[in-house]
Amino acid sequence: MPNDDGARDHAYQPHSPTRGYVRVGPTVLPQWLLWLLAVLLVGGGITAYVVIHSADGASQSIDFGPSGGPPPTTTDAGPTPTPDSDLPITPDTSPTPTPTSTPTPTPTPTPNSDTDTDSPNAIVEKFYDAINSRDFRTAWDLGGKNIGGDSYTDWVSGYDSTVHIDLSTEDSDGGDEVHTVVRALQKDGSVKVFEGTYTVSDGAIVNADMSAQ
């Protein structure tokens, strides 16, 4: 059995693959499949390269500002409103309120017997004021007709030499009598003095009790 070993060895030798196929280990694959795998590997590498570089470029373009944080966000509040200059401006014509002041009540004057025109003292003073003013008719009505006699003319002529009369009066106990001192300046420069009382009633002198001093 001279060829037993050789036949046995020949049986275990691998066969050459058929044209168009490639042996990969114990597996026989068609060549087109290998080309397809190669194309897929190359295409996948290029895609991965592009993606990685795109990501790097994107990461480099992000600027977080000097603090390293995200940039501040701004809120768009819209355009700032501007006043409408075309609208007419109406002036405020409402009247300004005027402060009202409370009127101060006027004090009621207290009657004074020295200034009361109806007092006996005032009647005597009016009588001599009329004589000094040469208003003899008023003086006649204030009492001259009661103490000067029956003749108005004779009574007036009695003051022909008198220039001016100074008078001082004082009511007597608030009654109708008025204590009076009369100083009559004469044309010759002399002064005649009379002192006494006048009695007043109903706004006129009704009696005189005067004597020369």
Stockholm file with secondary structure:
# STOCKHOLM 1.0

chainA/1-213         MPNDDGARDHAYQPHSPTRGYVRVGPTVLPQWLLWLLAVLLVGGGITAYVVIHSADGASQSIDFGPSGGPPPTTTDAGPTPTPDSDLPITPDTSPTPTPTSTPTPTPTPTPNSDTDTDSPNAIVEKFYDAINSRDFRTAWDLGGKNIGGDSYTDWVSGYDSTVHIDLSTEDSDGGDEVHTVVRALQKDGSVKVFEGTYTVSDGAIVNADMSAQ
#=GR chainA/1-213 SS CTTHHHHHHHHHSCCCCCTTEEEETTEEEEHHHHHHHHHHHHHHHHHHHHHHHHHHHHHHHCCCCTTSSCCCCCCCCCCCCCCCTTSCCCCCCCCCCCCCCCCCCCCCCCCCTTTCTTSHHHHHHHHHHHHHTTCHHHHIIIIIHHHSCSCHHHHHHTTTTEEEEEEEEEESTTSSEEEEEEEEEETTSCEEEEEEEEEEETTEEEEEEEEEC
#=GC SS_cons         CTTHHHHHHHHHSCCCCCTTEEEETTEEEEHHHHHHHHHHHHHHHHHHHHHHHHHHHHHHHCCCCTTSSCCCCCCCCCCCCCCCTTSCCCCCCCCCCCCCCCCCCCCCCCCCTTTCTTSHHHHHHHHHHHHHTTCHHHHIIIIIHHHSCSCHHHHHHTTTTEEEEEEEEEESTTSSEEEEEEEEEETTSCEEEEEEEEEEETTEEEEEEEEEC
//
